[in-house]
């Protein structure tokens, strides 16, 4: 029998919990529902889920304390569910070790794409050091040649631009915060906000996107960071 990945769904609103659970079951996952934080803390240790979907706004505790608890002993993927206008909470959750987030309201395909990306990374793809090449539509990131191609043509990225795209590509499908990207590319000492990152991203988009204002490969997550489209399987 095929192994079914087990997902803990922590959500106090019954309608959303049922909605998420139904999507997951249809997609072949086993669902463990939890309606508050204390249930979640018990189930996360007793049932050993492969992934946690976590609503940040719970009646009995802040969802971020569950992230802290889990990260003391496990790297299991955690996808945070947040309401709109909670940008700071999302960033805090990512800084505490959540892998990704999804904003209400969301659809089934968005949810399952996030889950696949998170489980793929948990399966051992480590960010940063990649070999070979990955494709995403017409975009190819060639990690060996350290070049990016669009429809087979060299996009002519600078080394810094390449490193940004390479890093996002290593986490394709997942959000990468501005802070994390800044640290990764320029080191922890870089001061002066994200301006240098934004300038580089504008240049990257001019080189790889057909219409930089409507990107197909690298999306901006307002107030949080960037997300590269899922790579082709
Ligand atoms: Ca809630």
py3Dmol code that shows the C-alpha trace and the ligand (Angstrom):
import py3Dmol

protein = """\
ATOM      1  CA  UNK A   1       0.000   0.000   0.000  1.00  0.00           C
ATOM      2  CA  UNK A   2       1.173   3.464  -0.854  1.00  0.00           C
ATOM      3  CA  UNK A   3       2.286   5.659   2.008  1.00  0.00           C
ATOM      4  CA  UNK A   4      -0.120   8.538   2.612  1.00  0.00           C
ATOM      5  CA  UNK A   5       1.433  11.649   4.015  1.00  0.00           C
ATOM      6  CA  UNK A   6      -0.202  12.745   7.218  1.00  0.00           C
ATOM      7  CA  UNK A   7      -1.143  16.379   7.690  1.00  0.00           C
ATOM      8  CA  UNK A   8      -2.154  18.049  10.942  1.00  0.00           C
ATOM      9  CA  UNK A   9      -4.718  20.790  10.263  1.00  0.00           C
ATOM     10  CA  UNK A  10      -4.887  23.321  13.111  1.00  0.00           C
ATOM     11  CA  UNK A  11      -7.818  25.651  12.538  1.00  0.00           C
ATOM     12  CA  UNK A  12     -10.531  26.781  14.960  1.00  0.00           C
ATOM     13  CA  UNK A  13     -13.089  27.798  12.332  1.00  0.00           C
ATOM     14  CA  UNK A  14     -15.029  24.657  11.604  1.00  0.00           C
ATOM     15  CA  UNK A  15     -15.990  25.586   8.024  1.00  0.00           C
ATOM     16  CA  UNK A  16     -12.382  26.298   7.034  1.00  0.00           C
ATOM     17  CA  UNK A  17     -11.123  23.187   8.810  1.00  0.00           C
ATOM     18  CA  UNK A  18     -13.636  21.047   6.865  1.00  0.00           C
ATOM     19  CA  UNK A  19     -12.762  22.823   3.614  1.00  0.00           C
ATOM     20  CA  UNK A  20      -9.029  22.185   4.053  1.00  0.00           C
ATOM     21  CA  UNK A  21      -9.566  18.598   5.227  1.00  0.00           C
ATOM     22  CA  UNK A  22     -11.770  17.795   2.228  1.00  0.00           C
ATOM     23  CA  UNK A  23      -9.174  19.127  -0.226  1.00  0.00           C
ATOM     24  CA  UNK A  24      -6.422  17.144   1.455  1.00  0.00           C
ATOM     25  CA  UNK A  25      -8.375  13.881   1.478  1.00  0.00           C
ATOM     26  CA  UNK A  26      -9.271  14.237  -2.199  1.00  0.00           C
ATOM     27  CA  UNK A  27      -5.553  14.653  -2.888  1.00  0.00           C
ATOM     28  CA  UNK A  28      -4.667  11.478  -1.034  1.00  0.00           C
ATOM     29  CA  UNK A  29      -3.407  12.880   2.252  1.00  0.00           C
ATOM     30  CA  UNK A  30      -4.364  11.597   5.665  1.00  0.00           C
ATOM     31  CA  UNK A  31      -5.849  14.373   7.798  1.00  0.00           C
ATOM     32  CA  UNK A  32      -5.527  14.915  11.543  1.00  0.00           C
ATOM     33  CA  UNK A  33      -7.808  17.803  12.554  1.00  0.00           C
ATOM     34  CA  UNK A  34      -7.190  20.001  15.581  1.00  0.00           C
ATOM     35  CA  UNK A  35      -9.506  22.832  16.617  1.00  0.00           C
ATOM     36  CA  UNK A  36      -7.287  24.631  19.105  1.00  0.00           C
ATOM     37  CA  UNK A  37      -3.701  25.035  20.193  1.00  0.00           C
ATOM     38  CA  UNK A  38      -3.668  22.564  23.074  1.00  0.00           C
ATOM     39  CA  UNK A  39      -5.079  19.789  20.850  1.00  0.00           C
ATOM     40  CA  UNK A  40      -2.440  20.669  18.281  1.00  0.00           C
ATOM     41  CA  UNK A  41       0.396  20.378  20.825  1.00  0.00           C
ATOM     42  CA  UNK A  42      -0.825  16.938  21.880  1.00  0.00           C
ATOM     43  CA  UNK A  43      -1.388  15.640  18.340  1.00  0.00           C
ATOM     44  CA  UNK A  44       1.857  16.960  16.908  1.00  0.00           C
ATOM     45  CA  UNK A  45       3.816  14.775  19.328  1.00  0.00           C
ATOM     46  CA  UNK A  46       1.476  11.749  19.492  1.00  0.00           C
ATOM     47  CA  UNK A  47       0.687  11.420  15.767  1.00  0.00           C
ATOM     48  CA  UNK A  48       3.950  12.619  14.171  1.00  0.00           C
ATOM     49  CA  UNK A  49       2.493  14.386  11.134  1.00  0.00           C
ATOM     50  CA  UNK A  50       4.569  14.907   7.969  1.00  0.00           C
ATOM     51  CA  UNK A  51       3.387  18.494   7.725  1.00  0.00           C
ATOM     52  CA  UNK A  52       1.384  21.023   9.766  1.00  0.00           C
ATOM     53  CA  UNK A  53      -1.109  23.550   8.442  1.00  0.00           C
ATOM     54  CA  UNK A  54      -1.445  26.142  11.161  1.00  0.00           C
ATOM     55  CA  UNK A  55      -3.922  28.969  11.606  1.00  0.00           C
ATOM     56  CA  UNK A  56      -2.164  31.792  13.442  1.00  0.00           C
ATOM     57  CA  UNK A  57      -5.304  33.063  15.171  1.00  0.00           C
ATOM     58  CA  UNK A  58      -6.347  30.359  17.635  1.00  0.00           C
ATOM     59  CA  UNK A  59      -8.712  30.794  20.589  1.00  0.00           C
ATOM     60  CA  UNK A  60      -6.441  29.437  23.332  1.00  0.00           C
ATOM     61  CA  UNK A  61      -2.954  30.463  22.196  1.00  0.00           C
ATOM     62  CA  UNK A  62      -0.996  32.284  19.552  1.00  0.00           C
ATOM     63  CA  UNK A  63      -0.095  30.049  16.615  1.00  0.00           C
ATOM     64  CA  UNK A  64       3.488  31.285  16.833  1.00  0.00           C
ATOM     65  CA  UNK A  65       3.979  29.470  20.145  1.00  0.00           C
ATOM     66  CA  UNK A  66       3.187  26.215  18.321  1.00  0.00           C
ATOM     67  CA  UNK A  67       5.892  27.010  15.755  1.00  0.00           C
ATOM     68  CA  UNK A  68       8.387  27.620  18.574  1.00  0.00           C
ATOM     69  CA  UNK A  69       7.383  24.387  20.311  1.00  0.00           C
ATOM     70  CA  UNK A  70       7.775  22.282  17.151  1.00  0.00           C
ATOM     71  CA  UNK A  71      11.049  23.886  16.094  1.00  0.00           C
ATOM     72  CA  UNK A  72      12.636  22.844  19.400  1.00  0.00           C
ATOM     73  CA  UNK A  73      12.745  19.267  18.211  1.00  0.00           C
ATOM     74  CA  UNK A  74      11.560  18.939  14.594  1.00  0.00           C
ATOM     75  CA  UNK A  75      12.030  20.412  11.134  1.00  0.00           C
ATOM     76  CA  UNK A  76       8.640  19.139   9.927  1.00  0.00           C
ATOM     77  CA  UNK A  77       7.210  21.601   7.397  1.00  0.00           C
ATOM     78  CA  UNK A  78       4.779  24.167   8.804  1.00  0.00           C
ATOM     79  CA  UNK A  79       2.512  26.180   6.515  1.00  0.00           C
ATOM     80  CA  UNK A  80       0.880  29.107   8.244  1.00  0.00           C
ATOM     81  CA  UNK A  81      -2.669  30.177   7.382  1.00  0.00           C
ATOM     82  CA  UNK A  82      -3.239  33.861   7.962  1.00  0.00           C
ATOM     83  CA  UNK A  83      -5.973  36.388   7.388  1.00  0.00           C
ATOM     84  CA  UNK A  84      -5.283  39.341   5.133  1.00  0.00           C
ATOM     85  CA  UNK A  85      -3.653  42.400   6.671  1.00  0.00           C
ATOM     86  CA  UNK A  86      -1.519  40.290   8.977  1.00  0.00           C
ATOM     87  CA  UNK A  87       1.747  40.923   7.113  1.00  0.00           C
ATOM     88  CA  UNK A  88       3.779  41.339  10.292  1.00  0.00           C
ATOM     89  CA  UNK A  89       2.425  38.105  11.756  1.00  0.00           C
ATOM     90  CA  UNK A  90       3.365  36.255   8.579  1.00  0.00           C
ATOM     91  CA  UNK A  91       6.909  37.577   8.608  1.00  0.00           C
ATOM     92  CA  UNK A  92       7.260  36.763  12.311  1.00  0.00           C
ATOM     93  CA  UNK A  93       5.988  33.225  11.691  1.00  0.00           C
ATOM     94  CA  UNK A  94       8.507  32.742   8.858  1.00  0.00           C
ATOM     95  CA  UNK A  95      11.308  34.097  11.037  1.00  0.00           C
ATOM     96  CA  UNK A  96      10.328  31.654  13.795  1.00  0.00           C
ATOM     97  CA  UNK A  97      10.774  28.783  11.348  1.00  0.00           C
ATOM     98  CA  UNK A  98       7.489  28.355   9.491  1.00  0.00           C
ATOM     99  CA  UNK A  99       8.205  27.174   5.934  1.00  0.00           C
ATOM    100  CA  UNK A 100       5.557  29.090   4.067  1.00  0.00           C
ATOM    101  CA  UNK A 101       2.203  30.771   4.407  1.00  0.00           C
ATOM    102  CA  UNK A 102      -1.093  30.969   2.606  1.00  0.00           C
ATOM    103  CA  UNK A 103      -3.566  33.820   2.907  1.00  0.00           C
ATOM    104  CA  UNK A 104      -7.317  33.372   3.369  1.00  0.00           C
ATOM    105  CA  UNK A 105      -9.284  33.022   1.201  1.00  0.00           C
ATOM    106  CA  UNK A 106      -7.396  30.481  -0.888  1.00  0.00           C
ATOM    107  CA  UNK A 107      -8.334  27.837  -3.403  1.00  0.00           C
ATOM    108  CA  UNK A 108      -7.568  24.105  -3.551  1.00  0.00           C
ATOM    109  CA  UNK A 109      -4.806  24.351  -6.159  1.00  0.00           C
ATOM    110  CA  UNK A 110      -2.957  27.043  -4.226  1.00  0.00           C
ATOM    111  CA  UNK A 111      -3.094  24.964  -1.053  1.00  0.00           C
ATOM    112  CA  UNK A 112      -1.918  21.735  -2.683  1.00  0.00           C
ATOM    113  CA  UNK A 113       0.900  23.548  -4.528  1.00  0.00           C
ATOM    114  CA  UNK A 114       2.183  24.942  -1.204  1.00  0.00           C
ATOM    115  CA  UNK A 115       2.020  21.494   0.379  1.00  0.00           C
ATOM    116  CA  UNK A 116       3.880  19.827  -2.490  1.00  0.00           C
ATOM    117  CA  UNK A 117       6.633  22.455  -2.394  1.00  0.00           C
ATOM    118  CA  UNK A 118       7.019  22.147   1.393  1.00  0.00           C
ATOM    119  CA  UNK A 119       7.113  18.339   1.331  1.00  0.00           C
ATOM    120  CA  UNK A 120       9.590  18.353  -1.546  1.00  0.00           C
ATOM    121  CA  UNK A 121      11.990  20.465   0.505  1.00  0.00           C
ATOM    122  CA  UNK A 122      11.483  18.313   3.572  1.00  0.00           C
ATOM    123  CA  UNK A 123      12.448  15.389   1.319  1.00  0.00           C
ATOM    124  CA  UNK A 124      15.992  16.648   1.196  1.00  0.00           C
ATOM    125  CA  UNK A 125      16.496  19.368  -1.397  1.00  0.00           C
ATOM    126  CA  UNK A 126      18.726  21.785   0.441  1.00  0.00           C
ATOM    127  CA  UNK A 127      18.623  25.362  -0.667  1.00  0.00           C
ATOM    128  CA  UNK A 128      21.607  27.162  -2.071  1.00  0.00           C
ATOM    129  CA  UNK A 129      23.703  24.264  -3.258  1.00  0.00           C
ATOM    130  CA  UNK A 130      22.144  22.806  -6.347  1.00  0.00           C
ATOM    131  CA  UNK A 131      23.453  20.886  -9.307  1.00  0.00           C
ATOM    132  CA  UNK A 132      22.257  20.315 -12.832  1.00  0.00           C
ATOM    133  CA  UNK A 133      19.409  22.478 -14.011  1.00  0.00           C
ATOM    134  CA  UNK A 134      15.752  23.095 -13.273  1.00  0.00           C
ATOM    135  CA  UNK A 135      13.031  24.286 -15.599  1.00  0.00           C
ATOM    136  CA  UNK A 136      10.007  26.423 -15.004  1.00  0.00           C
ATOM    137  CA  UNK A 137       8.108  26.906 -18.249  1.00  0.00           C
ATOM    138  CA  UNK A 138      10.485  28.610 -20.690  1.00  0.00           C
ATOM    139  CA  UNK A 139      12.929  29.483 -17.905  1.00  0.00           C
ATOM    140  CA  UNK A 140      15.930  27.241 -17.224  1.00  0.00           C
ATOM    141  CA  UNK A 141      18.272  27.730 -14.277  1.00  0.00           C
ATOM    142  CA  UNK A 142      21.552  25.991 -15.088  1.00  0.00           C
ATOM    143  CA  UNK A 143      23.362  25.590 -11.766  1.00  0.00           C
ATOM    144  CA  UNK A 144      26.473  24.057 -13.351  1.00  0.00           C
ATOM    145  CA  UNK A 145      27.026  26.854 -15.873  1.00  0.00           C
ATOM    146  CA  UNK A 146      25.689  29.448 -13.418  1.00  0.00           C
ATOM    147  CA  UNK A 147      23.434  30.893 -16.102  1.00  0.00           C
ATOM    148  CA  UNK A 148      19.736  31.435 -16.649  1.00  0.00           C
ATOM    149  CA  UNK A 149      18.176  30.798 -20.052  1.00  0.00           C
ATOM    150  CA  UNK A 150      14.815  31.952 -21.375  1.00  0.00           C
ATOM    151  CA  UNK A 151      13.521  29.985 -24.365  1.00  0.00           C
ATOM    152  CA  UNK A 152      17.066  28.690 -24.812  1.00  0.00           C
ATOM    153  CA  UNK A 153      18.656  32.175 -24.897  1.00  0.00           C
ATOM    154  CA  UNK A 154      21.112  33.278 -22.222  1.00  0.00           C
ATOM    155  CA  UNK A 155      19.332  35.957 -20.180  1.00  0.00           C
ATOM    156  CA  UNK A 156      22.659  37.663 -19.456  1.00  0.00           C
ATOM    157  CA  UNK A 157      22.281  37.891 -15.676  1.00  0.00           C
ATOM    158  CA  UNK A 158      25.084  39.341 -13.576  1.00  0.00           C
ATOM    159  CA  UNK A 159      26.563  37.073 -10.897  1.00  0.00           C
ATOM    160  CA  UNK A 160      24.486  38.739  -8.168  1.00  0.00           C
ATOM    161  CA  UNK A 161      21.331  38.461 -10.274  1.00  0.00           C
ATOM    162  CA  UNK A 162      22.120  34.809 -10.920  1.00  0.00           C
ATOM    163  CA  UNK A 163      22.575  34.125  -7.212  1.00  0.00           C
ATOM    164  CA  UNK A 164      19.189  35.694  -6.441  1.00  0.00           C
ATOM    165  CA  UNK A 165      17.417  33.607  -9.086  1.00  0.00           C
ATOM    166  CA  UNK A 166      19.357  30.478  -8.105  1.00  0.00           C
ATOM    167  CA  UNK A 167      18.362  30.881  -4.457  1.00  0.00           C
ATOM    168  CA  UNK A 168      14.693  31.479  -5.269  1.00  0.00           C
ATOM    169  CA  UNK A 169      14.846  28.502  -7.646  1.00  0.00           C
ATOM    170  CA  UNK A 170      16.163  26.282  -4.869  1.00  0.00           C
ATOM    171  CA  UNK A 171      13.020  27.193  -2.922  1.00  0.00           C
ATOM    172  CA  UNK A 172      10.698  27.271  -5.927  1.00  0.00           C
ATOM    173  CA  UNK A 173       7.051  27.394  -4.921  1.00  0.00           C
ATOM    174  CA  UNK A 174       7.911  28.696  -1.443  1.00  0.00           C
ATOM    175  CA  UNK A 175       8.138  32.258  -0.216  1.00  0.00           C
ATOM    176  CA  UNK A 176      11.595  33.608   0.632  1.00  0.00           C
ATOM    177  CA  UNK A 177      11.569  36.673   2.884  1.00  0.00           C
ATOM    178  CA  UNK A 178      13.444  39.851   1.941  1.00  0.00           C
ATOM    179  CA  UNK A 179      15.624  39.520   5.041  1.00  0.00           C
ATOM    180  CA  UNK A 180      16.616  35.972   4.284  1.00  0.00           C
ATOM    181  CA  UNK A 181      17.474  36.813   0.676  1.00  0.00           C
ATOM    182  CA  UNK A 182      19.447  39.880   1.741  1.00  0.00           C
ATOM    183  CA  UNK A 183      21.462  37.802   4.234  1.00  0.00           C
ATOM    184  CA  UNK A 184      22.042  35.041   1.696  1.00  0.00           C
ATOM    185  CA  UNK A 185      23.284  37.306  -1.102  1.00  0.00           C
ATOM    186  CA  UNK A 186      24.986  40.195   0.705  1.00  0.00           C
ATOM    187  CA  UNK A 187      25.698  38.749   4.145  1.00  0.00           C
ATOM    188  CA  UNK A 188      24.437  39.828   7.567  1.00  0.00           C
ATOM    189  CA  UNK A 189      26.272  43.177   7.592  1.00  0.00           C
ATOM    190  CA  UNK A 190      24.337  44.763   4.726  1.00  0.00           C
ATOM    191  CA  UNK A 191      22.515  47.910   5.847  1.00  0.00           C
ATOM    192  CA  UNK A 192      20.042  50.199   4.179  1.00  0.00           C
ATOM    193  CA  UNK A 193      16.896  48.161   3.708  1.00  0.00           C
ATOM    194  CA  UNK A 194      15.840  46.212   0.658  1.00  0.00           C
ATOM    195  CA  UNK A 195      16.538  48.860  -1.948  1.00  0.00           C
ATOM    196  CA  UNK A 196      19.496  47.014  -3.471  1.00  0.00           C
ATOM    197  CA  UNK A 197      17.385  43.870  -3.696  1.00  0.00           C
ATOM    198  CA  UNK A 198      14.537  45.692  -5.398  1.00  0.00           C
ATOM    199  CA  UNK A 199      16.896  47.239  -7.938  1.00  0.00           C
ATOM    200  CA  UNK A 200      18.372  43.842  -8.736  1.00  0.00           C
ATOM    201  CA  UNK A 201      14.914  42.285  -9.004  1.00  0.00           C
ATOM    202  CA  UNK A 202      13.784  44.987 -11.436  1.00  0.00           C
ATOM    203  CA  UNK A 203      16.823  44.179 -13.612  1.00  0.00           C
ATOM    204  CA  UNK A 204      16.197  40.435 -13.357  1.00  0.00           C
ATOM    205  CA  UNK A 205      12.582  40.864 -14.397  1.00  0.00           C
ATOM    206  CA  UNK A 206      13.558  42.994 -17.379  1.00  0.00           C
ATOM    207  CA  UNK A 207      15.818  40.168 -18.499  1.00  0.00           C
ATOM    208  CA  UNK A 208      13.634  37.114 -17.850  1.00  0.00           C
ATOM    209  CA  UNK A 209       9.997  38.227 -17.961  1.00  0.00           C
ATOM    210  CA  UNK A 210       8.099  39.093 -21.136  1.00  0.00           C
ATOM    211  CA  UNK A 211       6.125  41.676 -19.183  1.00  0.00           C
ATOM    212  CA  UNK A 212       8.003  42.706 -15.996  1.00  0.00           C
ATOM    213  CA  UNK A 213       4.812  44.225 -14.539  1.00  0.00           C
ATOM    214  CA  UNK A 214       3.026  40.885 -14.845  1.00  0.00           C
ATOM    215  CA  UNK A 215       5.714  38.408 -13.856  1.00  0.00           C
ATOM    216  CA  UNK A 216       5.325  34.731 -14.687  1.00  0.00           C
ATOM    217  CA  UNK A 217       8.419  33.424 -12.932  1.00  0.00           C
ATOM    218  CA  UNK A 218       9.167  35.483  -9.830  1.00  0.00           C
ATOM    219  CA  UNK A 219       6.252  36.930  -7.872  1.00  0.00           C
ATOM    220  CA  UNK A 220       6.315  39.631  -5.217  1.00  0.00           C
ATOM    221  CA  UNK A 221       4.635  38.744  -1.934  1.00  0.00           C
ATOM    222  CA  UNK A 222       3.830  42.238  -0.741  1.00  0.00           C
ATOM    223  CA  UNK A 223       5.577  43.140   2.505  1.00  0.00           C
ATOM    224  CA  UNK A 224       7.114  39.667   2.830  1.00  0.00           C
ATOM    225  CA  UNK A 225       9.408  38.629   0.004  1.00  0.00           C
ATOM    226  CA  UNK A 226       9.520  36.790  -3.320  1.00  0.00           C
ATOM    227  CA  UNK A 227       8.260  33.476  -4.559  1.00  0.00           C
ATOM    228  CA  UNK A 228       9.403  31.676  -7.675  1.00  0.00           C
ATOM    229  CA  UNK A 229       6.795  29.736  -9.606  1.00  0.00           C
ATOM    230  CA  UNK A 230       6.846  25.996  -9.030  1.00  0.00           C
ATOM    231  CA  UNK A 231       9.505  24.192 -11.059  1.00  0.00           C
ATOM    232  CA  UNK A 232       8.429  21.613 -13.627  1.00  0.00           C
ATOM    233  CA  UNK A 233       8.455  18.066 -12.261  1.00  0.00           C
TER     234      UNK A 233
END
"""
ligand_1 = """\
1
CA
Ca -8.728 31.409 13.573
"""
view = py3Dmol.view(width=600, height=400)
view.addModel(protein, "pdb")
view.setStyle({"model": 0}, {"cartoon": {"style": "trace"}})
view.addModel(ligand_1, "xyz")
view.setStyle({"model": 1}, {"stick": {}})
view.zoomTo()
view.show()
